[in-house]
Amino acid sequence: MTQQDQNQLMETAKTIADQFKLPENGYLQKTVEEYVKQSLHGLAHQDPVGIPMLPSFVSSMPTGKEKGTFLALDLGGTNFRVCLVKLLGNSKHTIDQIKEAVNPEIMASDMKTFISHLGDRIVSFLEIYYQSFLEQCAHDPESTPELKAGFTFSFPLHQTAVNRGTLIRWTKGYSINDAVGKDILQALQQELDSRGLRLHLTAVINDTVGTLLTRSYSKPVGCGPTIIGCIFGTGTNGAYSEPLANITKLGAEELAHVAPGKDSMVINTEWGAFDNALKVIPNCKYDKLLDANTPNPGFHMFEKRVSGMFLGELLRIIMVELHDAGLLFTTNEALEALKYPSPAHAKDGKTQNALRVPWSMNTAVPATLDGESNNNNNNNNNNNDDFTHSRKIMYEHLGFEPNQDELAALSVIACAIGKRAAYLSAVPLAGAVLHSRALERFDTIDVGADGSVIEHYPRFQEMIFEALEQTELGSKGVARITMGIAKDGSGVGAALCALEAEGCL
Ligand code: BGC
């Protein structure tokens, strides 16, 4: 690469990175206010394009003393897990589980294939971990005690009770069209019944609700009350508890399903749908290109700027543009490798190099570039960054190792994508804290979090806190907020909600 080519690549990368910069001067606080406004609208109205603010029919928080053994099912954007969770009653649990990525064919199949696939996975789990239960179900179903199960289903459900909920729409990569409008829990119960399994699905919850319950169950002594459960993973979302009086869209029939004596309910916000109308969130050229190629264009616009399914794809789209402009991957070695499927994808039978395959670039790519770059600490691009891991992950994705200049330029873009994602993530968190006025009631408050991005994207949580300080919360407010990973959030959450459904929470 000549010095001139290097300079041109770096200059172009910086111009692209600028498109991911959020405005300054109060932008974050203004966006928080818009979030609160849109979420209040969602508590009062069923608006198909607004923030859904979905009632969960979960009204109790665990104390950490709960006990019991439950089957827990957990369907997320990437994996389906089947677990046997034992709550030990001392804020601890044990978990046996099988986890398998849901393959793209299932994600785009039909309801029958999908439900039967879930049934197969449950049977596979029982064969490994609970053969005696399977045998008893087969030989003496009448005397087999029913095993209670909770289902963490990480997609928007219109719930009318803790065990009733119809799918509003798919998000992330799913597009099983005939499942929309159907009650997933009931369909799976029928499937299990038809297989003669003595399993009783007693509750269905969102993963954010599971995370909120799990963190409340397991948080370290000394933390304030957990008021938010949030996910920054393949998708993003949050849940918090709202006084029933404020959920004015609940009708009398739905209120009849609230546990007696309760005056609040956990709301699954579905904040991924914040600002679908793009009043305040950014919408650069690359956001538009990405959205046009999603199964749900125009929906979950906030999520598409924040979560793991999208950050790698944004970078891939930009790489394609730079390559087509003759600025990136121009060596003979790169040009040759780009003719073939890359190592990580060859086994999937992909016939093209991953550069040209939408959704093939894992968010681990920008995360690794970001983590190995100095740009997040200083902007004087001295080109001395050590990109050892980036080289490796790029090789896996593309089949060749980009050179130092290319990696430096791509890392500038990766840092910009990552920083924008983390700063935007602070918006609904600040919105929920301010709206709940929790800091007026407690000295400290706690947030339970889960998901691959918050766990593995370098400095993600730190950047969220930096951004929170720029909102009305300020550094003093932020100092009173703790955040912790809710380990096994979805699995333990499913067990806790099964307990809640029994009226035992
Ligand atoms: C879904 C939410 C889920 C979130 C995190 C979003 O795409 O709509 O229901 O909580 O992803 O998994």
Residues whose N, C-alpha, C, O or C-beta is under 5 A from the ligand:
A	BS01	BGC	S154 F155 P156 T171 K172 N206 D207 T208 I231 G235 T236 N237 G272
